[in-house]
């Protein structure tokens, strides 16, 4: 049975303009779920999820061709990328 992970991936920029990627698991989806069923769960979560970097900011959510979701500030100002995506957990 595959275990699906919904992960948030965000690029953070420090004051000195150095950037780093931060990835965190938002939810684990256990059970008998196909990839399509897991993508439905991802879509539900994307409607209510708010990245930490966008707290207090008006934003829009867009779906990319691979099924991931992008969070973009509504103001149109430049912002570090933040995505919510589905990954299959592989145990070694």
N, C-alpha and C positions, 0 to 999 in steps of 0.2 A: 504494500500500500504506500503510495507516495505521501510524503508530508510536504505541504506547501507552506512557504513563508511569505508573508507580506512585509516588505522592507521599505523603509524610507531612506532615500539617498539624497544627501544635501552637501553642497559645496559651500564651505564657510570661508569668509575672507576676513582676516584680521586687519587691524588699523594700519599695519605696515604693508598691506596689499599682498601678503603671503596667503595662500589658500590651502585648505585641506578638505578632504572628503570625509564625511561622517555618514556611516551606515548603521541603522539600528533596526532590529526586528520589531515590528509593530504588533504582529499577530501570527500565531502558528495555526494552521488548518490541518487537523488530524482527521482520520477517518477515510471512508471510501469516497473520495472526491476526484473527479476527473479534472483535467486542466481547465476545461470550459466551466465547470462548476466553481472552481477556485477563482476564476476570472470574474464570475458573478459576485462572489464575496468581496473581491478587490474593488469592484465598482461600487458596491454598497458602502464600503469603508471610505472610499474616496469622497463620497458626498458629505461625510461628517468629519473627516480628518482635517486638522489644522496643524501645519508644520510650526515648530517653535519659532523659526525665524520670521514667520508672517503673523504672529500674535499681534493684535491691535491694528492690522493692516487689512484693507479690503482686497480680496483676491479672486481670481477665477481659476477653474480647474479645466484642463483640457486632456483628452485621451489621445495618446500617440498610436501609431500604426502597430506597434508591438503589444498593445494592451496596457502599457504603463500610463500613469497619470502625471501631468505636469501641473505644478502650482505656480501661478504667475500673479504678480501684483496688478491690481486693476488700474493703477495709476499709469502704467506703461513705462515707469522708470526702470532702469536696469536693476536686476536682482540676481543673486547667485542661484543657480539651478537647484530645484528640489523636485524629486520624483517619488512616486509611490509605485512599486512594481512587485510582480509575483516571481518567486524563485522556488525551484524544487530543492528540498534539502537532500543532500547526498551524505549518507553516513559511511564512514570508513572503518 
